[in-house]
Amino acid sequence: MVSISYSGTRPVSLMPTLATFFGIVIRMYYDDHPPPHFHAVYGEHEAKIGIETLELIEGKLPRRALGLVLDWAELHRQELRDNWIRGQEHDSLFPIAPLE
């Protein structure tokens, strides 16, 4: 699923969903600002997490959800890096396997 907002006829915000597991949605904006990061959404909570450090940059998730996100990100860090580069180049992002 892709969230799109428009300014006139030009999309200004694309945020593809990379993975969904245990009610957590992992997304990444196209052409987002550094440092490389992804967004995790769980209910009304949202967090921005650095890809290289796996540190919470901004926001908040419940402890259990944050733990699941970090476990998932550690397993898929290279895929997150690859998607970050693709997003900076406005290429299609690839889905990433969920945490099982």
Sequence and secondary structure as in RCSB ss.txt:
>XXXX:A:sequence
MVSISYSGTRPVSLMPTLATFFGIVIRMYYDDHPPPHFHAVYGEHEAKIGIETLELIEGKLPRRALGLVLDWAEL
HRQELRDNWIRGQEHDSLFPIAPLE
>XXXX:A:secstr
 EEEEEETTEEEEEEEEEEEETTEEEE  TT  SS EEEEEETTEEEEEETTT  EEEEE  HHHHHHHHHHHHH
THHHHHHHHHHHHTT          
